Amino acid sequence: MTVDYEVTYILRPNLEENEVTERTTAISDALKGNGAEVLGVELLGKKRLAYEVNDVREGIYAVMRFRSDAPTAHELERQLGLNEDVMRALLIKLDKHAIAAEKAAASAAPPPPQA
Amino acid sequence: MATKTKRAVKDRRPKRKPCNFCADKALDINYKDVMRLKKYISERGKILPRRISGNCAKHQRMLTIAVKRARVIAFLPFVTE
């Protein structure tokens, strides 16, 4: 059974732009390799953190949506935890309302939300 | 009869605030919508109770989850000194 998931992760702020794309593609490729369907990756860019993580106050945010079975999603969560460049990761399951809201937001205004 | 009037005065409650999320017909409260969530946390970073925010039970539950998720990815603070 496949479920829609969304994972938000924070990359170290001292990465160069090309390094960021490298990391995000590596993460989505690893997921595809495990049989998941990647629905989209969105870079929210560098943002100020609400509290200090790993002694830094900034982070590069990335949001990825994908469709897979539960073991694949949990494996991704584990891998993100082991990844040195990922400071934080949050995996959530998207319910039908979240998907609908996401779609409505995407069609209404493409620019990323909030500061 | 005097007791009845007295009681009526005692039972008077402040007007129930309307739920902001119901007004928007919100079906989902997104943890990435920091600007919106910020309105429902105190200066110390605590989630405001329904008593203060005026949210309905359903939306307060959704809000709580959204705030907690936002804290995990450092969009919102766990504590503010």
N, CA and C atoms of all chains as a GROMACS GRO file, in nm:
protein
  588
    1MET      N    1   0.083  -0.119   0.000
    1MET     CA    2   0.000   0.000   0.000
    1MET      C    3   0.087   0.125   0.000
    2THR      N    4   0.053   0.218  -0.088
    2THR     CA    5   0.133   0.340  -0.090
    2THR      C    6   0.056   0.458  -0.030
    3VAL      N    7   0.130   0.544   0.030
    3VAL     CA    8   0.074   0.660   0.098
    3VAL      C    9   0.151   0.784   0.052
    4ASP      N   10   0.085   0.900   0.052
    4ASP     CA   11   0.156   1.024   0.020
    4ASP      C   12   0.222   1.078   0.146
    5TYR      N   13   0.349   1.110   0.132
    5TYR     CA   14   0.425   1.162   0.245
    5TYR      C   15   0.484   1.297   0.208
    6GLU      N   16   0.520   1.369   0.311
    6GLU     CA   17   0.594   1.493   0.290
    6GLU      C   18   0.706   1.495   0.392
    7VAL      N   19   0.825   1.523   0.344
    7VAL     CA   20   0.937   1.531   0.436
    7VAL      C   21   1.000   1.669   0.422
    8THR      N   22   1.018   1.736   0.536
    8THR     CA   23   1.085   1.866   0.538
    8THR      C   24   1.216   1.845   0.611
    9TYR      N   25   1.325   1.887   0.550
    9TYR     CA   26   1.452   1.874   0.620
    9TYR      C   27   1.532   2.002   0.611
   10ILE      N   28   1.622   2.015   0.706
   10ILE     CA   29   1.705   2.136   0.714
   10ILE      C   30   1.850   2.096   0.688
   11LEU      N   31   1.907   2.159   0.587
   11LEU     CA   32   2.047   2.133   0.554
   11LEU      C   33   2.136   2.236   0.623
   12ARG      N   34   2.261   2.198   0.643
   12ARG     CA   35   2.358   2.290   0.705
   12ARG      C   36   2.366   2.420   0.624
   13PRO      N   37   2.373   2.535   0.690
   13PRO     CA   38   2.370   2.663   0.618
   13PRO      C   39   2.497   2.694   0.539
   14ASN      N   40   2.608   2.626   0.571
   14ASN     CA   41   2.734   2.660   0.503
   14ASN      C   42   2.756   2.586   0.371
   15LEU      N   43   2.651   2.522   0.320
   15LEU     CA   44   2.664   2.454   0.192
   15LEU      C   45   2.650   2.554   0.077
   16GLU      N   46   2.727   2.528  -0.028
   16GLU     CA   47   2.716   2.612  -0.148
   16GLU      C   48   2.590   2.571  -0.224
   17GLU      N   49   2.548   2.659  -0.314
   17GLU     CA   50   2.425   2.634  -0.388
   17GLU      C   51   2.428   2.501  -0.464
   18ASN      N   52   2.542   2.475  -0.531
   18ASN     CA   53   2.551   2.349  -0.607
   18ASN      C   54   2.554   2.228  -0.515
   19GLU      N   55   2.611   2.249  -0.396
   19GLU     CA   56   2.613   2.139  -0.299
   19GLU      C   57   2.471   2.107  -0.251
   20VAL      N   58   2.391   2.213  -0.238
   20VAL     CA   59   2.252   2.195  -0.193
   20VAL      C   60   2.175   2.110  -0.293
   21THR      N   61   2.187   2.147  -0.423
   21THR     CA   62   2.116   2.069  -0.525
   21THR      C   63   2.167   1.926  -0.530
   22GLU      N   64   2.298   1.913  -0.508
   22GLU     CA   65   2.359   1.780  -0.505
   22GLU      C   66   2.297   1.694  -0.395
   23ARG      N   67   2.286   1.753  -0.276
   23ARG     CA   68   2.230   1.679  -0.161
   23ARG      C   69   2.082   1.644  -0.183
   24THR      N   70   2.007   1.743  -0.233
   24THR     CA   71   1.863   1.717  -0.249
   24THR      C   72   1.838   1.612  -0.356
   25THR      N   73   1.917   1.618  -0.466
   25THR     CA   74   1.897   1.515  -0.569
   25THR      C   75   1.941   1.379  -0.518
   26ALA      N   76   2.049   1.378  -0.439
   26ALA     CA   77   2.096   1.251  -0.383
   26ALA      C   78   1.987   1.188  -0.297
   27ILE      N   79   1.921   1.272  -0.218
   27ILE     CA   80   1.816   1.222  -0.129
   27ILE      C   81   1.697   1.170  -0.210
   28SER      N   82   1.655   1.246  -0.311
   28SER     CA   83   1.539   1.199  -0.389
   28SER      C   84   1.575   1.078  -0.476
   29ASP      N   85   1.701   1.071  -0.522
   29ASP     CA   86   1.742   0.955  -0.601
   29ASP      C   87   1.743   0.828  -0.517
   30ALA      N   88   1.791   0.843  -0.393
   30ALA     CA   89   1.794   0.728  -0.302
   30ALA      C   90   1.652   0.676  -0.279
   31LEU      N   91   1.559   0.771  -0.272
   31LEU     CA   92   1.419   0.736  -0.249
   31LEU      C   93   1.362   0.664  -0.371
   32LYS      N   94   1.394   0.718  -0.489
   32LYS     CA   95   1.347   0.654  -0.613
   32LYS      C   96   1.403   0.514  -0.625
   33GLY      N   97   1.529   0.499  -0.584
   33GLY     CA   98   1.594   0.367  -0.588
   33GLY      C   99   1.522   0.265  -0.503
   34ASN      N  100   1.454   0.312  -0.398
   34ASN     CA  101   1.380   0.222  -0.311
   34ASN      C  102   1.236   0.200  -0.358
   35GLY      N  103   1.205   0.252  -0.477
   35GLY     CA  104   1.074   0.227  -0.535
   35GLY      C  105   0.968   0.332  -0.504
   36ALA      N  106   1.012   0.447  -0.454
   36ALA     CA  107   0.914   0.553  -0.426
   36ALA      C  108   0.895   0.642  -0.548
   37GLU      N  109   0.781   0.708  -0.551
   37GLU     CA  110   0.753   0.801  -0.660
   37GLU      C  111   0.765   0.943  -0.604
   38VAL      N  112   0.863   1.018  -0.652
   38VAL     CA  113   0.884   1.153  -0.601
   38VAL      C  114   0.790   1.248  -0.673
   39LEU      N  115   0.708   1.319  -0.594
   39LEU     CA  116   0.606   1.406  -0.653
   39LEU      C  117   0.654   1.549  -0.669
   40GLY      N  118   0.757   1.585  -0.596
   40GLY     CA  119   0.807   1.720  -0.609
   40GLY      C  120   0.903   1.758  -0.498
   41VAL      N  121   1.001   1.840  -0.532
   41VAL     CA  122   1.096   1.890  -0.433
   41VAL      C  123   1.091   2.042  -0.440
   42GLU      N  124   1.080   2.103  -0.324
   42GLU     CA  125   1.072   2.248  -0.320
   42GLU      C  126   1.179   2.299  -0.224
   43LEU      N  127   1.260   2.392  -0.272
   43LEU     CA  128   1.362   2.451  -0.186
   43LEU      C  129   1.308   2.580  -0.130
   44LEU      N  130   1.304   2.590   0.000
   44LEU     CA  131   1.252   2.712   0.062
   44LEU      C  132   1.364   2.811   0.089
   45GLY      N  133   1.488   2.767   0.068
   45GLY     CA  134   1.602   2.856   0.086
   45GLY      C  135   1.648   2.869   0.229
   46LYS      N  136   1.740   2.962   0.249
   46LYS     CA  137   1.798   2.978   0.382
   46LYS      C  138   1.704   3.059   0.471
   47LYS      N  139   1.678   3.005   0.588
   47LYS     CA  140   1.588   3.072   0.682
   47LYS      C  141   1.652   3.073   0.820
   48ARG      N  142   1.606   3.167   0.899
   48ARG     CA  143   1.650   3.175   1.038
   48ARG      C  144   1.574   3.072   1.120
   49LEU      N  145   1.646   3.000   1.206
   49LEU     CA  146   1.581   2.899   1.289
   49LEU      C  147   1.523   2.965   1.415
   50ALA      N  148   1.418   2.905   1.466
   50ALA     CA  149   1.355   2.959   1.587
   50ALA      C  150   1.440   2.932   1.711
   51TYR      N  151   1.529   2.835   1.699
   51TYR     CA  152   1.622   2.806   1.810
   51TYR      C  153   1.749   2.746   1.750
   52GLU      N  154   1.852   2.741   1.829
   52GLU     CA  155   1.980   2.693   1.782
   52GLU      C  156   1.982   2.542   1.762
   53VAL      N  157   2.029   2.498   1.646
   53VAL     CA  158   2.045   2.356   1.620
   53VAL      C  159   2.189   2.335   1.577
   54ASN      N  160   2.256   2.239   1.636
   54ASN     CA  161   2.399   2.212   1.605
   54ASN      C  162   2.483   2.340   1.607
   55ASP      N  163   2.455   2.427   1.702
   55ASP     CA  164   2.530   2.552   1.721
   55ASP      C  165   2.516   2.652   1.607
   56VAL      N  166   2.415   2.639   1.522
   56VAL     CA  167   2.392   2.740   1.419
   56VAL      C  168   2.248   2.792   1.430
   57ARG      N  169   2.226   2.912   1.376
   57ARG     CA  170   2.094   2.974   1.387
   57ARG      C  171   2.021   2.984   1.253
   58GLU      N  172   2.084   2.927   1.150
   58GLU     CA  173   2.023   2.932   1.018
   58GLU      C  174   2.020   2.792   0.958
   59GLY      N  175   1.940   2.776   0.856
   59GLY     CA  176   1.936   2.646   0.790
   59GLY      C  177   1.874   2.660   0.653
   60ILE      N  178   1.907   2.564   0.564
   60ILE     CA  179   1.848   2.564   0.431
   60ILE      C  180   1.736   2.461   0.430
   61TYR      N  181   1.615   2.510   0.403
   61TYR     CA  182   1.498   2.424   0.411
   61TYR      C  183   1.464   2.362   0.276
   62ALA      N  184   1.428   2.237   0.278
   62ALA     CA  185   1.381   2.170   0.158
   62ALA      C  186   1.259   2.085   0.193
   63VAL      N  187   1.160   2.087   0.105
   63VAL     CA  188   1.039   2.008   0.125
   63VAL      C  189   1.025   1.913   0.008
   64MET      N  190   1.002   1.787   0.037
   64MET     CA  191   0.986   1.689  -0.070
   64MET      C  192   0.859   1.609  -0.045
   65ARG      N  193   0.782   1.595  -0.150
   65ARG     CA  194   0.661   1.511  -0.140
   65ARG      C  195   0.683   1.385  -0.221
   66PHE      N  196   0.640   1.274  -0.168
   66PHE     CA  197   0.657   1.149  -0.241
   66PHE      C  198   0.550   1.048  -0.203
   67ARG      N  199   0.543   0.944  -0.285
   67ARG     CA  200   0.444   0.838  -0.263
   67ARG      C  201   0.520   0.707  -0.251
   68SER      N  202   0.499   0.640  -0.140
   68SER     CA  203   0.568   0.512  -0.121
   68SER      C  204   0.497   0.429  -0.016
   69ASP      N  205   0.553   0.312   0.011
   69ASP     CA  206   0.498   0.231   0.120
   69ASP      C  207   0.568   0.273   0.250
   70ALA      N  208   0.516   0.228   0.362
   70ALA     CA  209   0.566   0.272   0.492
   70ALA      C  210   0.713   0.237   0.518
   71PRO      N  211   0.757   0.111   0.489
   71PRO     CA  212   0.898   0.080   0.517
   71PRO      C  213   0.995   0.172   0.443
   72THR      N  214   0.962   0.208   0.318
   72THR     CA  215   1.049   0.296   0.240
   72THR      C  216   1.058   0.434   0.307
   73ALA      N  217   0.943   0.483   0.353
   73ALA     CA  218   0.940   0.614   0.417
   73ALA      C  219   1.021   0.613   0.547
   74HIS      N  220   1.010   0.506   0.621
   74HIS     CA  221   1.084   0.498   0.747
   74HIS      C  222   1.233   0.484   0.724
   75GLU      N  223   1.268   0.416   0.614
   75GLU     CA  224   1.409   0.403   0.579
   75GLU      C  225   1.466   0.541   0.545
   76LEU      N  226   1.387   0.621   0.474
   76LEU     CA  227   1.430   0.757   0.440
   76LEU      C  228   1.455   0.838   0.567
   77GLU      N  229   1.364   0.825   0.661
   77GLU     CA  230   1.375   0.899   0.787
   77GLU      C  231   1.505   0.861   0.860
   78ARG      N  232   1.535   0.730   0.855
   78ARG     CA  233   1.657   0.681   0.919
   78ARG      C  234   1.780   0.738   0.850
   79GLN      N  235   1.776   0.734   0.716
   79GLN     CA  236   1.890   0.783   0.638
   79GLN      C  237   1.914   0.932   0.663
   80LEU      N  238   1.807   1.008   0.673
   80LEU     CA  239   1.820   1.152   0.696
   80LEU      C  240   1.882   1.178   0.833
   81GLY      N  241   1.848   1.092   0.927
   81GLY     CA  242   1.905   1.104   1.061
   81GLY      C  243   2.054   1.080   1.062
   82LEU      N  244   2.100   0.991   0.972
   82LEU     CA  245   2.242   0.958   0.966
   82LEU      C  246   2.322   1.059   0.883
   83ASN      N  247   2.251   1.128   0.793
   83ASN     CA  248   2.317   1.223   0.704
   83ASN      C  249   2.372   1.344   0.781
   84GLU      N  250   2.502   1.366   0.766
   84GLU     CA  251   2.570   1.474   0.840
   84GLU      C  252   2.523   1.613   0.798
   85ASP      N  253   2.479   1.626   0.673
   85ASP     CA  254   2.438   1.757   0.623
   85ASP      C  255   2.295   1.792   0.660
   86VAL      N  256   2.220   1.694   0.708
   86VAL     CA  257   2.081   1.719   0.746
   86VAL      C  258   2.075   1.742   0.897
   87MET      N  259   2.033   1.861   0.934
   87MET     CA  260   2.029   1.894   1.078
   87MET      C  261   1.900   1.847   1.143
   88ARG      N  262   1.791   1.857   1.068
   88ARG     CA  263   1.661   1.817   1.121
   88ARG      C  264   1.579   1.760   1.007
   89ALA      N  265   1.491   1.668   1.037
   89ALA     CA  266   1.400   1.617   0.935
   89ALA      C  267   1.266   1.585   0.999
   90LEU      N  268   1.161   1.615   0.927
   90LEU     CA  269   1.026   1.587   0.975
   90LEU      C  270   0.949   1.516   0.865
   91LEU      N  271   0.908   1.394   0.894
   91LEU     CA  272   0.830   1.317   0.797
   91LEU      C  273   0.684   1.316   0.841
   92ILE      N  274   0.597   1.355   0.751
   92ILE     CA  275   0.455   1.348   0.785
   92ILE      C  276   0.377   1.281   0.673
   93LYS      N  277   0.266   1.224   0.713
   93LYS     CA  278   0.176   1.160   0.619
   93LYS      C  279   0.076   1.267   0.574
   94LEU      N  280   0.052   1.275   0.445
   94LEU     CA  281  -0.044   1.374   0.396
   94LEU      C  282  -0.182   1.312   0.390
   95ASP      N  283  -0.280   1.378   0.454
   95ASP     CA  284  -0.417   1.328   0.441
   95ASP      C  285  -0.483   1.398   0.322
   96LYS      N  286  -0.605   1.361   0.292
   96LYS     CA  287  -0.668   1.414   0.171
   96LYS      C  288  -0.690   1.565   0.177
   97HIS      N  289  -0.712   1.617   0.298
   97HIS     CA  290  -0.732   1.761   0.312
   97HIS      C  291  -0.603   1.837   0.287
   98ALA      N  292  -0.493   1.780   0.338
   98ALA     CA  293  -0.363   1.845   0.319
   98ALA      C  294  -0.327   1.847   0.171
   99ILE      N  295  -0.356   1.740   0.102
   99ILE     CA  296  -0.327   1.732  -0.042
   99ILE      C  297  -0.410   1.834  -0.117
  100ALA      N  298  -0.538   1.844  -0.082
  100ALA     CA  299  -0.628   1.939  -0.147
  100ALA      C  300  -0.580   2.082  -0.123
  101ALA      N  301  -0.541   2.112   0.002
  101ALA     CA  302  -0.495   2.246   0.037
  101ALA      C  303  -0.366   2.279  -0.039
  102GLU      N  304  -0.281   2.180  -0.050
  102GLU     CA  305  -0.154   2.195  -0.120
  102GLU      C  306  -0.178   2.230  -0.267
  103LYS      N  307  -0.271   2.159  -0.326
  103LYS     CA  308  -0.305   2.179  -0.468
  103LYS      C  309  -0.363   2.318  -0.489
  104ALA      N  310  -0.454   2.359  -0.399
  104ALA     CA  311  -0.518   2.489  -0.409
  104ALA      C  312  -0.413   2.600  -0.398
  105ALA      N  313  -0.320   2.583  -0.305
  105ALA     CA  314  -0.215   2.682  -0.283
  105ALA      C  315  -0.123   2.690  -0.405
  106ALA      N  316  -0.094   2.576  -0.463
  106ALA     CA  317  -0.003   2.570  -0.579
  106ALA      C  318  -0.064   2.640  -0.700
  107SER      N  319  -0.195   2.623  -0.719
  107SER     CA  320  -0.259   2.684  -0.835
  107SER      C  321  -0.285   2.833  -0.813
  108ALA      N  322  -0.304   2.873  -0.685
  108ALA     CA  323  -0.333   3.013  -0.655
  108ALA      C  324  -0.207   3.100  -0.661
  109ALA      N  325  -0.104   3.059  -0.589
  109ALA     CA  326   0.018   3.139  -0.582
  109ALA      C  327   0.142   3.050  -0.577
  110PRO      N  328   0.224   3.049  -0.682
  110PRO     CA  329   0.343   2.966  -0.683
  110PRO      C  330   0.454   3.007  -0.584
  111PRO      N  331   0.472   3.138  -0.550
  111PRO     CA  332   0.583   3.173  -0.461
  111PRO      C  333   0.573   3.104  -0.325
  112PRO      N  334   0.687   3.070  -0.265
  112PRO     CA  335   0.687   2.999  -0.137
  112PRO      C  336   0.625   3.081  -0.025
  113PRO      N  337   0.569   3.015   0.077
  113PRO     CA  338   0.502   3.085   0.187
  113PRO      C  339   0.599   3.148   0.286
  114GLN      N  340   0.545   3.229   0.372
  114GLN     CA  341   0.607   3.290   0.493
  114GLN      C  342   0.758   3.315   0.493
  115ALA      N  343   0.801   3.393   0.591
  115ALA     CA  344   0.942   3.429   0.601
  115ALA      C  345   1.018   3.337   0.694
  116MET      N  346  -3.822   3.479   4.316
  116MET     CA  347  -3.790   3.547   4.189
  116MET      C  348  -3.659   3.622   4.197
  117ALA      N  349  -3.634   3.671   4.318
  117ALA     CA  350  -3.509   3.746   4.337
  117ALA      C  351  -3.388   3.657   4.308
  118THR      N  352  -3.401   3.531   4.352
  118THR     CA  353  -3.290   3.438   4.332
  118THR      C  354  -3.264   3.414   4.184
  119LYS      N  355  -3.374   3.410   4.110
  119LYS     CA  356  -3.361   3.383   3.966
  119LYS      C  357  -3.282   3.494   3.896
  120THR      N  358  -3.313   3.617   3.931
  120THR     CA  359  -3.243   3.730   3.868
  120THR      C  360  -3.095   3.725   3.904
  121LYS      N  361  -3.070   3.697   4.030
  121LYS     CA  362  -2.932   3.693   4.078
  121LYS      C  363  -2.854   3.588   4.000
  122ARG      N  364  -2.918   3.473   3.980
  122ARG     CA  365  -2.854   3.363   3.911
  122ARG      C  366  -2.827   3.397   3.764
  123ALA      N  367  -2.923   3.463   3.705
  123ALA     CA  368  -2.907   3.502   3.564
  123ALA      C  369  -2.784   3.590   3.546
  124VAL      N  370  -2.763   3.676   3.644
  124VAL     CA  371  -2.648   3.766   3.637
  124VAL      C  372  -2.518   3.686   3.653
  125LYS      N  373  -2.522   3.594   3.747
  125LYS     CA  374  -2.404   3.514   3.778
  125LYS      C  375  -2.363   3.427   3.657
  126ASP      N  376  -2.460   3.374   3.585
  126ASP     CA  377  -2.434   3.282   3.475
  126ASP      C  378  -2.396   3.352   3.346
  127ARG      N  379  -2.396   3.484   3.349
  127ARG     CA  380  -2.369   3.552   3.223
  127ARG      C  381  -2.224   3.526   3.179
  128ARG      N  382  -2.211   3.478   3.060
  128ARG     CA  383  -2.077   3.446   3.010
  128ARG      C  384  -2.040   3.545   2.902
  129PRO      N  385  -1.908   3.570   2.885
  129PRO     CA  386  -1.868   3.657   2.776
  129PRO      C  387  -1.903   3.591   2.642
  130LYS      N  388  -1.925   3.673   2.545
  130LYS     CA  389  -1.966   3.621   2.415
  130LYS      C  390  -1.857   3.530   2.357
  131ARG      N  391  -1.897   3.416   2.310
  131ARG     CA  392  -1.804   3.320   2.251
  131ARG      C  393  -1.740   3.381   2.126
  132LYS      N  394  -1.608   3.379   2.122
  132LYS     CA  395  -1.541   3.434   2.002
  132LYS      C  396  -1.558   3.337   1.886
  133PRO      N  397  -1.570   3.388   1.764
  133PRO     CA  398  -1.583   3.295   1.651
  133PRO      C  399  -1.448   3.233   1.618
  134CYS      N  400  -1.451   3.108   1.574
  134CYS     CA  401  -1.327   3.039   1.538
  134CYS      C  402  -1.277   3.094   1.403
  135ASN      N  403  -1.154   3.144   1.403
  135ASN     CA  404  -1.098   3.203   1.281
  135ASN      C  405  -1.083   3.102   1.169
  136PHE      N  406  -1.056   2.978   1.206
  136PHE     CA  407  -1.036   2.875   1.104
  136PHE      C  408  -1.169   2.833   1.042
  137CYS      N  409  -1.275   2.833   1.125
  137CYS     CA  410  -1.407   2.800   1.072
  137CYS      C  411  -1.451   2.907   0.974
  138ALA      N  412  -1.418   3.032   1.006
  138ALA     CA  413  -1.453   3.143   0.919
  138ALA      C  414  -1.390   3.125   0.781
  139ASP      N  415  -1.271   3.064   0.781
  139ASP     CA  416  -1.200   3.039   0.655
  139ASP      C  417  -1.238   2.906   0.593
  140LYS      N  418  -1.321   2.830   0.660
  140LYS     CA  419  -1.356   2.695   0.619
  140LYS      C  420  -1.230   2.610   0.600
  141ALA      N  421  -1.137   2.627   0.693
  141ALA     CA  422  -1.010   2.556   0.683
  141ALA      C  423  -1.027   2.407   0.711
  142LEU      N  424  -0.976   2.325   0.618
  142LEU     CA  425  -0.982   2.180   0.636
  142LEU      C  426  -0.847   2.127   0.682
  143ASP      N  427  -0.748   2.215   0.671
  143ASP     CA  428  -0.613   2.172   0.701
  143ASP      C  429  -0.537   2.292   0.757
  144ILE      N  430  -0.459   2.270   0.861
  144ILE     CA  431  -0.375   2.376   0.913
  144ILE      C  432  -0.231   2.334   0.889
  145ASN      N  433  -0.163   2.409   0.803
  145ASN     CA  434  -0.030   2.368   0.761
  145ASN      C  435   0.077   2.415   0.859
  146TYR      N  436   0.170   2.324   0.891
  146TYR     CA  437   0.275   2.356   0.987
  146TYR      C  438   0.378   2.453   0.928
  147LYS      N  439   0.374   2.474   0.795
  147LYS     CA  440   0.470   2.566   0.733
  147LYS      C  441   0.420   2.710   0.729
  148ASP      N  442   0.292   2.728   0.764
  148ASP     CA  443   0.232   2.860   0.762
  148ASP      C  444   0.264   2.933   0.893
  149VAL      N  445   0.391   2.969   0.908
  149VAL     CA  446   0.440   3.024   1.034
  149VAL      C  447   0.367   3.151   1.076
  150MET      N  448   0.343   3.238   0.980
  150MET     CA  449   0.278   3.366   1.011
  150MET      C  450   0.144   3.344   1.079
  151ARG      N  451   0.073   3.246   1.030
  151ARG     CA  452  -0.059   3.218   1.085
  151ARG      C  453  -0.049   3.153   1.224
  152LEU      N  454   0.044   3.057   1.236
  152LEU     CA  455   0.058   2.985   1.363
  152LEU      C  456   0.106   3.077   1.475
  153LYS      N  457   0.187   3.175   1.438
  153LYS     CA  458   0.244   3.267   1.538
  153LYS      C  459   0.138   3.338   1.620
  154LYS      N  460   0.023   3.358   1.558
  154LYS     CA  461  -0.085   3.428   1.628
  154LYS      C  462  -0.142   3.346   1.743
  155TYR      N  463  -0.114   3.218   1.741
  155TYR     CA  464  -0.173   3.130   1.842
  155TYR      C  465  -0.073   3.078   1.944
  156ILE      N  466   0.042   3.144   1.953
  156ILE     CA  467   0.136   3.108   2.058
  156ILE      C  468   0.166   3.231   2.143
  157SER      N  469   0.194   3.206   2.271
  157SER     CA  470   0.219   3.316   2.363
  157SER      C  471   0.362   3.367   2.343
  158GLU      N  472   0.397   3.470   2.418
  158GLU     CA  473   0.532   3.525   2.409
  158GLU      C  474   0.637   3.423   2.449
  159ARG      N  475   0.598   3.335   2.539
  159ARG     CA  476   0.691   3.231   2.584
  159ARG      C  477   0.696   3.112   2.488
  160GLY      N  478   0.613   3.116   2.386
  160GLY     CA  479   0.613   3.007   2.289
  160GLY      C  480   0.509   2.901   2.317
  161LYS      N  481   0.425   2.923   2.419
  161LYS     CA  482   0.321   2.824   2.450
  161LYS      C  483   0.201   2.840   2.357
  162ILE      N  484   0.130   2.731   2.337
  162ILE     CA  485   0.010   2.736   2.255
  162ILE      C  486  -0.102   2.801   2.336
  163LEU      N  487  -0.171   2.897   2.277
  163LEU     CA  488  -0.279   2.964   2.349
  163LEU      C  489  -0.398   2.869   2.367
  164PRO      N  490  -0.462   2.875   2.484
  164PRO     CA  491  -0.579   2.789   2.505
  164PRO      C  492  -0.698   2.839   2.423
  165ARG      N  493  -0.793   2.752   2.404
  165ARG     CA  494  -0.915   2.785   2.328
  165ARG      C  495  -0.988   2.902   2.390
  166ARG      N  496  -0.980   2.907   2.523
  166ARG     CA  497  -1.043   3.014   2.601
  166ARG      C  498  -0.997   3.150   2.547
  167ILE      N  499  -0.871   3.160   2.513
  167ILE     CA  500  -0.816   3.286   2.464
  167ILE      C  501  -0.832   3.299   2.313
  168SER      N  502  -0.794   3.194   2.241
  168SER     CA  503  -0.793   3.205   2.095
  168SER      C  504  -0.934   3.202   2.035
  169GLY      N  505  -1.027   3.140   2.105
  169GLY     CA  506  -1.164   3.132   2.055
  169GLY      C  507  -1.185   3.026   1.949
  170ASN      N  508  -1.084   2.942   1.928
  170ASN     CA  509  -1.097   2.837   1.826
  170ASN      C  510  -1.197   2.730   1.868
  171CYS      N  511  -1.255   2.665   1.770
  171CYS     CA  512  -1.342   2.552   1.800
  171CYS      C  513  -1.253   2.431   1.830
  172ALA      N  514  -1.310   2.328   1.890
  172ALA     CA  515  -1.233   2.213   1.935
  172ALA      C  516  -1.159   2.146   1.820
  173LYS      N  517  -1.230   2.131   1.709
  173LYS     CA  518  -1.171   2.063   1.593
  173LYS      C  519  -1.047   2.136   1.542
  174HIS      N  520  -1.062   2.267   1.526
  174HIS     CA  521  -0.949   2.343   1.473
  174HIS      C  522  -0.837   2.360   1.575
  175GLN      N  523  -0.872   2.361   1.702
  175GLN     CA  524  -0.768   2.370   1.805
  175GLN      C  525  -0.681   2.244   1.802
  176ARG      N  526  -0.743   2.130   1.780
  176ARG     CA  527  -0.668   2.004   1.771
  176ARG      C  528  -0.573   2.009   1.652
  177MET      N  529  -0.624   2.058   1.538
  177MET     CA  530  -0.540   2.065   1.419
  177MET      C  531  -0.426   2.164   1.440
  178LEU      N  532  -0.459   2.274   1.506
  178LEU     CA  533  -0.359   2.378   1.532
  178LEU      C  534  -0.247   2.325   1.621
  179THR      N  535  -0.286   2.249   1.725
  179THR     CA  536  -0.188   2.194   1.817
  179THR      C  537  -0.088   2.107   1.744
  180ILE      N  538  -0.138   2.022   1.655
  180ILE     CA  539  -0.050   1.934   1.578
  180ILE      C  540   0.042   2.018   1.489
  181ALA      N  541  -0.015   2.120   1.425
  181ALA     CA  542   0.064   2.204   1.334
  181ALA      C  543   0.175   2.277   1.410
  182VAL      N  544   0.143   2.329   1.528
  182VAL     CA  545   0.243   2.401   1.607
  182VAL      C  546   0.355   2.306   1.650
  183LYS      N  547   0.318   2.186   1.692
  183LYS     CA  548   0.418   2.090   1.737
  183LYS      C  549   0.509   2.046   1.623
  184ARG      N  550   0.452   2.032   1.505
  184ARG     CA  551   0.534   1.998   1.388
  184ARG      C  552   0.629   2.112   1.355
  185ALA      N  553   0.575   2.233   1.360
  185ALA     CA  554   0.656   2.351   1.328
  185ALA      C  555   0.772   2.364   1.426
  186ARG      N  556   0.753   2.322   1.549
  186ARG     CA  557   0.861   2.329   1.648
  186ARG      C  558   0.973   2.232   1.612
  187VAL      N  559   0.937   2.114   1.564
  187VAL     CA  560   1.037   2.013   1.532
  187VAL      C  561   1.135   2.064   1.427
  188ILE      N  562   1.084   2.135   1.326
  188ILE     CA  563   1.173   2.183   1.222
  188ILE      C  564   1.211   2.330   1.242
  189ALA      N  565   1.206   2.374   1.368
  189ALA     CA  566   1.258   2.506   1.406
  189ALA      C  567   1.189   2.625   1.338
  190PHE      N  568   1.065   2.608   1.297
  190PHE     CA  569   0.989   2.723   1.247
  190PHE      C  570   0.937   2.803   1.366
  191LEU      N  571   0.907   2.731   1.473
  191LEU     CA  572   0.860   2.795   1.596
  191LEU      C  573   0.946   2.747   1.712
  192PRO      N  574   0.959   2.830   1.815
  192PRO     CA  575   1.041   2.790   1.929
  192PRO      C  576   0.968   2.694   2.024
  193PHE      N  577   1.045   2.612   2.092
  193PHE     CA  578   0.987   2.529   2.198
  193PHE      C  579   0.969   2.618   2.321
  194VAL      N  580   1.070   2.699   2.348
  194VAL     CA  581   1.065   2.794   2.459
  194VAL      C  582   1.127   2.924   2.414
  195THR      N  583   1.081   3.033   2.472
  195THR     CA  584   1.145   3.162   2.448
  195THR      C  585   1.174   3.221   2.586
  196GLU      N  586   1.297   3.254   2.607
  196GLU     CA  587   1.335   3.307   2.739
  196GLU      C  588   1.292   3.452   2.755
   0.00000   0.00000   0.00000
